[in-house]
Amino acid sequence: MVRYCDDLRDGNAVEPQNYWVNTSSNDIVRKFIEKADAAAKDEIERLVSGGSIKKKIKQELTCRDLDSQIDNLWSILFTTGYLMQRGA
């Protein structure tokens, strides 16, 4: 927002630009999917198809532990906004 305002003030921009494009990546998600077993891949496919799965979310994960086991995938997807909680 600040950069856009600066551009407007300087007369350099007419429309807002996508300043945040390519500022993050999905590398860790890609790594998890590559090393996922058949059961995890089936669950991913179920989610992509609009279905749901039930998983325990680990909120205490540290950077060191992120890719230590495939079950951490669900916690990462949840905390980064790819998944949402349904029901209680």
N, C-alpha and C positions, 0 to 999 in steps of 0.2 A: 504494500500500500504506500509506504513512504517513497519507494523508488518511483512508483507511478506518479505520485504527486510532484516529485522532483522533475520527472520527465515533462509533465504538463507545464510546470512553471518555466522550464527551459525551452518550451515549444517543440520538444522532440517527439511527443506521442499524441496521437489523436484518440486511440482506443486503448483500453487496458491490455497489457501483455501478460502472458503466462510466465511470470518470473520464477516460479517454483518447479517448472518442468525439469525432469531428470535430476532432482535433488535427493532422491532416495532410491532404494532398489529392493527387490524382493528376493535377493540372493539366498537368505536363510530359508525362506519358504521353498524355493527351488531345490535346495540341498535336502530338505526333509522329504520332499516328494520323490527325489531320486533314490533315497535310501529307504523309502517306505516299503513295508511288506505288502502282500496281497490284501490282507484285511484292512490296512490303513488306506490303501488305494481305493478299495471298495467304498469305504466311508467317505473319502474325498469325492468320489463320483456321486454318491448319494447326496452330498451337500450341493454339488454343482447342479444336480438335477432338481434342486428345490426341496429336498428332503431334510430330515434332521437326524442328529445323533445325540447321544447322551454321554458326556465326558466330564471328568473331574478337572477343574482348572487349578493349576498351581500358581498362586500369586507371588510366591516367594522365590521364583527362579532368579538366578544370577546369570550374568553374561557367561561365566565359566561353565554353567550347567545347561545352557540353552539347547545345544545339540547333543547332549549326553544320552538321550533316549528318545525314541520316536514319539512316545506319548506326550512329550513336551510340545509337539507341533500344535496341539489343540490350544494349549495355554498361550502360545505365541500368536496364533491366529485370532484368539479372543482379545488379548490385550492390545493388539494392533488394529482392531476394528474390522477384521475380515469376518468374524463370527459374532453372533449376538446370543444372549441368553433368552430362552423362551420358557415361560412358566416359572415355577419356583423350585 
